[in-house]
């Protein structure tokens, strides 16, 4: 998982280089809770990627 700052917002995303995909996990205004539950977000990203690959 990676994050970038865009003004007051944070973009949390995952890069899957072997599959050539970038999945945006969430875009949120920066707060104390911005980075909570990143493990769950990573699991969801992997599940979405598996679905995308199986649908090919």
Order of alpha helices (4+ residues) and beta strands (2+ residues): beta-beta-beta-alpha
